[in-house]
Amino acid sequence: MKILVTGAAGFIGNFVAERLCHDGHEVIGLDNLNDYYDPQLKLDRLKRVEHLESFRFIKMDLADQVGVAKLFVEEKFQLVIHLAAQAGVRYSLENPMAYIDSNIVGTMTILEGCRHNNVEHLVYASSSSVYGMNKKTPFSEGDRVDSPVSLYAATKKSNELMAHTYSHLYGIRTTGLRFFTVYGPWGRPDMAYFKFADAIRGGKSIDIYNNGNMERDFTYIDDIVDGVAAVATNKVNRERRIIPHYVYNLGNSRPEHLLDMVDILEKNLGLKAHRNYLPMQPGDVHSTFSDVSTAHADFGYSPSTTLEKGLEAFSIWYKSFYSA
């Protein structure tokens, strides 16, 4: 297939683009290379795929409605995997308009492109953040998700509603993927595990919120890519659904204590962290825990990477990348 991957210089998008190329697809990667974090890391990620004959990169902002519309007309994509977004819970407290421009306006341009150009399937990134103040665990797709605790979460829930509406009005097949704390080599520097590694390496203290009384369903990048690739090419059509819009959790289905993650990082980096315990921060939640039974039943999703193995792989990459 000819596939558009937005956010191709981002963490998940880069790995997804690589997998799809290796699977024999033609991939057009789109990214605006913004400076939310060091653009050099994004450029270095692109070096992992730009040598592949089936990959082509285009620098473009999704808020460029005319440019995106023209791209859809010219390229005639069969499948769109929309992973570009303004990420981060805490940053949404500082720069809320960035989330509207990227996550709302950007997603609308993608939906319009799919609508007017007969795209067969749109797969888009949602987030475990949509579960917000949900007290029931594990989180399952049928739970109510109308109590977000950050603007980031609110934009991701909005993306699900927008996709549902376009599926209902225009018959577009859309699938949302709620990612749970994705980590691994080449990851995002704003994520806790990466920030902790930077601080430990630099001899600085790490901020541990809620005094460490937090759990996260850490999901290794390879397991996430397996899920994205499977759902993107999945031919299962559950005819009982009137509207062709689906939402799936993609997590590890195994919550880990935040302090255990710090212990594993210390072991793999060979350094001790100076721990600064702080109260709960606005926008944070105590725990995330994914129920992935629906994804397993529909397209065989089965995460297998333990936190120990995943952080070991990250630490090996991290030490090599920054020593170089």
Buried (B, 14 or more C-beta within 10 A) or exposed (E): BEBBBBBBBBBBBBBBBBBBBEBEBBBBBBBBBBEBBEBEBBEBBBEBBBEBEBBBBEEBBBBBBEBBBEBBEEBEBBBBBBBBBBBBBBBBBEEBEBBBBBBBBBBBBBBBBBBEBEBEBBBBBBBBBBBBEBEEBBBBBEBEBEEBBBBBBBBBBBBBEBBBBBBBEEEBBBBBBBBBBBBBBBBBEBBBBBBBBEBBEEEEEBBBBBEBBBBBBBBBBBBBBBBBBBBBBBEEEEEEEEBBBBBBBBBBBBBBBBBBBBEBBBBBBEBEBEBEEEEEEEBEBEBBBBBBBBBBEBBEBEBEBBBEEBBBBBBEBBBEEEEE
